[in-house]
C-alpha cells in the first residue's frame, strides 16, 4: 500500500503477515530491513550533501573576506593617491616656470 508520498504504509496485520521466522528462530522483517538500508543510504547522501554545502559556504566566506580586504586596500590606495595628487598639485602651483631650469 503506497501513500501519497510513495512510501509504504503497513497496518499491524500486514506487518505480522510479513514476519517470517528464520532457521535460528529469530524474527526477520525483510521489508523493514530493506527500508533501513534505504534510509541508511539516504542518511549518507544527506550527510555528503551537508558536508558539500558546508565546504561551499566556507569557500564563499573566504572569498568574501578576501574581497572585503581587497576593497579596503583599494580604498586606502585611492586615499593615498588622492593625498599624493593634492600634494603634487600644491607643489606644482607654488613653483613657477621660472624656477625650473631649462635643459639645452
KOLPA-94230 format. One record per residue: residue number from 1; residue in one letter; x, y, z of N, C-alpha, C in turn. Coordinates in pm, 1 decimal, always signed. Layout:
R  resi  resn        nu        nv        nw       cau       cav       caw        cu        cv        cw
R   NUM     A         X         Y         Z         X         Y         Z         X         Y         Z
...
% end
This chain:
R  resi  resn        nu        nv        nw       cau       cav       caw        cu        cv        cw
R     1     X     +82.8    -117.0      +0.0      +0.0      +0.0      +0.0     +88.2    +124.6      +0.0
R     2     X     +77.5    +205.0    -100.9    +155.4    +328.8    -106.2     +66.1    +445.2     -69.1
R     3     X    +125.5    +537.0      +6.1     +51.0    +658.2     +38.0     +85.0    +764.9     -64.4
R     4     X     +45.7    +885.4     -39.8     +63.7    +995.3    -134.9    +210.7   +1018.2    -166.6
R     5     X    +297.6   +1001.4     -67.7    +439.5   +1028.0     -88.3    +512.3    +911.6    -153.5
R     6     X    +442.4    +800.5    -178.1    +506.9    +686.0    -239.6    +574.8    +595.8    -138.6
R     7     X    +552.5    +619.4     -10.9    +612.2    +538.9     +94.5    +510.6    +433.1    +134.6
R     8     X    +559.6    +314.0    +162.4    +469.2    +206.8    +200.4    +417.2    +226.6    +341.4
R     9     X    +288.3    +209.8    +356.6    +224.2    +211.9    +487.7    +179.7     +69.7    +519.3
R    10     X    +211.8     +24.4    +638.3    +173.8    -109.7    +678.9     +85.5    -102.5    +801.5
R    11     X     -20.1    -178.0    +797.4    -102.8    -190.1    +916.9     -44.7    -301.3   +1002.5
R    12     X     -95.8    -316.9   +1122.6     -45.2    -420.5   +1213.5     -62.8    -559.5   +1154.1
R    13     X    -174.1    -582.5   +1089.0    -197.7    -715.9   +1032.2    -102.0    -743.1    +917.2
R    14     X     -73.1    -643.4    +836.5     +21.2    -662.7    +726.3    +161.3    -688.9    +778.8
R    15     X    +199.3    -621.1    +884.9    +331.7    -643.0    +942.9    +344.4    -784.3    +997.6
R    16     X    +244.2    -828.1   +1068.1    +251.9    -964.4   +1121.8    +252.3   -1066.2   +1009.5
R    17     X    +183.0   -1038.5    +901.3    +182.2   -1129.7    +787.2    +320.4   -1137.5    +722.7
R    18     X    +393.4   -1025.0    +722.0    +524.2   -1021.4    +658.3    +635.5   -1078.5    +745.0
R    19     X    +606.9   -1097.6    +872.2    +709.1   -1151.3    +961.4    +733.2   -1296.4    +924.4
R    20     X    +857.9   -1329.1    +912.1    +891.8   -1468.9    +884.8    +995.7   -1513.7    +984.9
R    21     X    +992.4   -1641.1   +1017.9   +1088.8   -1696.5   +1113.1   +1201.9   -1760.2   +1034.8
R    22     X   +1324.7   -1721.9   +1071.9   +1439.7   -1783.9   +1008.2   +1471.3   -1913.6   +1081.8
R    23     X   +1572.9   -1984.5   +1036.9   +1607.4   -2114.5   +1094.4   +1650.0   -2103.7   +1239.8
R    24     X   +1710.8   -1992.2   +1278.7   +1756.8   -1979.4   +1416.9   +1646.5   -1931.1   +1510.3
R    25     X   +1527.6   -1912.5   +1461.9   +1415.8   -1877.5   +1547.2   +1394.7   -1728.5   +1564.5
R    26     X   +1481.6   -1646.4   +1509.4   +1466.5   -1501.5   +1522.4   +1373.1   -1450.3   +1413.4
R    27     X   +1294.6   -1355.6   +1449.6   +1202.3   -1297.9   +1352.5   +1279.8   -1205.4   +1259.8
R    28     X   +1251.3   -1213.0   +1133.2   +1315.1   -1122.3   +1037.5   +1206.4   -1044.7    +964.6
R    29     X   +1234.6    -923.5    +941.1   +1141.8    -836.1    +871.6   +1210.8    -790.8    +743.0
R    30     X   +1193.0    -865.3    +634.3   +1267.6    -832.9    +511.9   +1238.8    -693.5    +458.1
R    31     X   +1115.9    -652.7    +461.5   +1083.5    -521.1    +406.4   +1136.8    -411.6    +497.1
R    32     X   +1128.2    -433.7    +628.0   +1179.7    -334.2    +721.6   +1330.9    -321.3    +707.1
R    33     X   +1399.3    -434.1    +685.6   +1544.5    -428.6    +665.2   +1575.8    -349.9    +538.5
R    34     X   +1496.3    -374.3    +436.3   +1517.0    -303.3    +310.1   +1498.5    -153.0    +330.6
R    35     X   +1397.5    -117.1    +408.7   +1374.9     +24.3    +438.6   +1493.4     +83.7    +512.3
R    36     X   +1545.0      +7.3    +611.1   +1657.9     +58.1    +688.8   +1778.8     +80.3    +599.5
R    37     X   +1803.8     -13.5    +507.4   +1916.7      +3.3    +415.2   +1896.9    +128.4    +331.0
R    38     X   +1776.1    +146.0    +281.8   +1746.5    +264.3    +202.0   +1760.8    +391.1    +282.4
R    39     X   +1714.1    +387.0    +405.5   +1724.1    +507.4    +487.1   +1869.1    +535.2    +525.1
R    40     X   +1949.6    +428.4    +544.8   +2092.1    +448.9    +572.8   +2159.5    +513.7    +452.3
R    41     X   +2121.9    +468.2    +333.8   +2177.0    +528.0    +211.6   +2135.0    +674.3    +202.0
R    42     X   +2008.9    +700.1    +231.1   +1959.9    +838.4    +228.9   +2033.5    +924.6    +330.2
R    43     X   +2056.9    +868.7    +449.2   +2129.1    +945.1    +551.6   +2271.1    +974.9    +506.0
R    44     X   +2336.2    +877.3    +441.1   +2471.5    +901.1    +389.6   +2470.5   +1009.4    +282.7
R    45     X   +2370.0   +1006.3    +196.6   +2360.6   +1108.0     +91.7   +2336.4   +1246.2    +152.4
R    46     X   +2249.2   +1253.0    +253.3   +2223.8   +1381.5    +318.8   +2349.6   +1431.9    +388.6
R    47     X   +2424.2   +1339.6    +448.6   +2548.3   +1377.7    +516.6   +2648.7   +1434.0    +415.9
R    48     X   +2660.6   +1367.7    +300.4   +2750.9   +1416.4    +195.8   +2705.9   +1553.4    +145.6
R    49     X   +2574.9   +1567.8    +124.9   +2522.7   +1696.6     +78.7   +2551.3   +1806.7    +180.1
R    50     X   +2530.7   +1775.9    +309.5   +2557.7   +1875.5    +412.9   +2704.8   +1913.3    +415.8
R    51     X   +2792.9   +1813.5    +399.1   +2935.8   +1845.4    +401.1   +2974.4   +1928.0    +278.7
R    52     X   +2916.3   +1896.8    +162.7   +2944.2   +1976.3     +42.5   +2893.3   +2119.3     +58.6
R    53     X   +2775.2   +2133.5    +115.9   +2720.8   +2267.6    +139.4   +2808.8   +2343.3    +237.0
R    54     X   +2854.1   +2273.8    +340.6   +2941.1   +2337.3    +439.9   +3072.0   +2383.2    +376.3
R    55     X   +3130.7   +2297.0    +292.3   +3254.7   +2334.5    +222.9   +3230.7   +2453.9    +131.1
R    56     X   +3118.0   +2453.6     +61.3   +3086.0   +2563.7     -30.1   +3066.6   +2694.1     +47.1
R    57     X   +2997.1   +2685.9    +160.7   +2977.4   +2805.5    +243.8   +3110.6   +2859.0    +293.7
R    58     X   +3201.1   +2769.1    +333.3   +3332.8   +2811.0    +382.1   +3411.5   +2878.9    +270.3
R    59     X   +3407.0   +2819.2    +150.3   +3477.5   +2878.5     +36.6   +3420.6   +3017.0      +4.4
R    60     X   +3288.9   +3030.4      +7.5   +3226.2   +3160.3     -19.7   +3262.5   +3262.3     +87.7
R    61     X   +3265.2   +3218.8    +212.7   +3302.9   +3308.2    +321.9   +3446.0   +3356.0    +304.6
R    62     X   +3534.9   +3263.8    +265.4   +3674.4   +3301.7    +241.3   +3685.4   +3401.4    +126.5
R    63     X   +3611.1   +3377.0     +18.4   +3614.0   +3469.1     -95.7   +3563.7   +3607.7     -55.9
R    64     X   +3456.6   +3610.5     +21.9   +3401.7   +3738.9     +66.6   +3502.8   +3813.0    +152.3
R    65     X   +3570.0   +3740.3    +241.8   +3670.9   +3803.5    +328.0   +3784.9   +3860.2    +243.8
R    66     X   +3830.1   +3784.1    +142.9   +3937.5   +3832.1     +55.5   +3893.1   +3955.6     -22.8
R    67     X   +3769.6   +3953.0     -73.5   +3719.3   +4067.7    -149.2   +3704.0   +4191.1     -61.2
R    68     X   +3658.4   +4171.7     +62.0   +3647.3   +4285.4    +154.0   +3784.5   +4343.4    +184.3
R    69     X   +3883.6   +4256.7    +203.2   +4020.5   +4302.8    +228.9   +4075.0   +4376.5    +107.2
R    70     X   +4047.4   +4322.8     -11.9   +4091.7   +4387.6    -135.1   +4026.2   +4525.0    -151.0
R    71     X   +3897.6   +4533.5    -121.8   +3826.8   +4661.2    -130.9   +3882.6   +4761.4     -30.8
R    72     X   +3910.9   +4714.2     +88.6   +3968.6   +4800.6    +191.6   +4104.5   +4854.3    +145.9
R    73     X   +4186.0   +4766.4     +87.2   +4317.9   +4807.5     +37.9   +4303.0   +4906.8     -77.6
R    74     X   +4206.8   +4879.7    -167.9   +4184.7   +4970.0    -281.2   +4143.0   +5108.7    -232.9
R    75     X   +4054.4   +5113.4    -133.5   +4012.6   +5243.1     -78.8   +4131.2   +5316.1     -17.3
R    76     X   +4216.3   +5241.9     +53.1   +4335.1   +5302.7    +113.3   +4428.3   +5355.2      +4.3
R    77     X   +4445.7   +5275.9    -103.4   +4529.4   +5320.3    -214.9   +4470.9   +5445.0    -280.6
R    78     X   +4338.3   +5448.9    -294.8   +4272.5   +5566.5    -352.8   +4296.0   +5690.1    -266.5
R    79     X   +4287.5   +5672.5    -134.2   +4312.7   +5785.5     -43.9   +4457.6   +5831.4     -55.7
R    80     X   +4549.0   +5735.3     -61.4   +4690.9   +5769.0     -73.4   +4716.7   +5843.5    -203.4
R    81     X   +4656.7   +5796.2    -314.2   +4674.2   +5861.3    -442.5   +4615.8   +6002.2    -439.7
R    82     X   +4501.1   +6017.7    -376.3   +4437.9   +6149.3    -366.5   +4526.8   +6246.4    -289.4
R    83     X   +4583.5   +6200.3    -178.2   +4673.7   +6284.9     -99.4   +4797.2   +6319.4    -181.2
R    84     X   +4851.7   +6221.8    -252.4   +4969.8   +6245.1    -336.1   +4939.0   +6346.9    -445.0
R    85     X   +4822.4   +6333.3    -508.4   +4783.8   +6425.4    -614.3   +4767.5   +6567.4    -560.1
R    86     X   +4705.2   +6580.0    -442.4   +4688.8   +6712.7    -381.9   +4823.8   +6772.1    -345.6
R    87     X   +4910.3   +6689.1    -289.4   +5043.4   +6737.1    -251.5   +5121.7   +6779.5    -374.4
R    88     X   +5118.3   +6697.8    -477.7   +5189.9   +6729.3    -601.0   +5130.8   +6853.9    -666.1
R    89     X   +4997.9   +6864.7    -664.8   +4932.4   +6982.8    -722.2   +4971.0   +7109.2    -648.5
R    90     X   +4974.1   +7104.3    -516.8   +5011.5   +7223.8    -440.5   +5159.5   +7255.0    -460.6
R    91     X   +5241.0   +7153.6    -477.1   +5383.5   +7175.0    -502.3   +5403.1   +7241.0    -637.9
R    92     X   +5332.2   +7192.0    -739.9   +5346.6   +7248.7    -874.3   +5288.1   +7389.4    -882.4
R    93     X   +5183.5   +7418.0    -807.4   +5125.3   +7552.0    -807.5   +5218.9   +7653.0    -742.3
R    94     X   +5292.2   +7608.6    -643.0   +5380.3   +7701.6    -572.3   +5505.7   +7732.8    -653.9
R    95     X   +5541.9   +7645.9    -744.9   +5659.1   +7673.5    -829.1   +5612.8   +7733.7    -960.2
R    96     X   +5691.6   +7818.9   -1013.1   +5656.9   +7877.2   -1142.5   +5753.4   +7821.8   -1246.3
R    97     X   +5726.8   +7852.7   -1372.3   +5812.4   +7805.4   -1480.3   +5951.2   +7867.3   -1472.0
R    98     X   +5963.3   +7981.0   -1410.3   +6092.8   +8047.9   -1399.2   +6186.5   +7970.6   -1306.3
R    99     X   +6128.1   +7901.9   -1207.1   +6211.0   +7829.6   -1110.8   +6268.1   +7700.1   -1167.7
R   100     X   +6207.3   +7648.4   -1275.2   +6253.2   +7521.4   -1331.6   +6361.0   +7550.0   -1434.8
R   101     X   +6480.4   +7491.5   -1417.4   +6587.4   +7515.6   -1515.3   +6556.0   +7446.7   -1647.3
R   102     X   +6593.0   +7511.8   -1755.6   +6569.5   +7458.3   -1888.4   +6696.9   +7389.6   -1934.1
R   103     X   +6684.3   +7263.5   -1974.5   +6799.8   +7188.9   -2025.6   +6811.8   +7213.9   -2174.6
R   104     X   +6930.8   +7251.8   -2216.9   +6953.2   +7276.1   -2359.8   +7033.7   +7166.4   -2420.4
% end
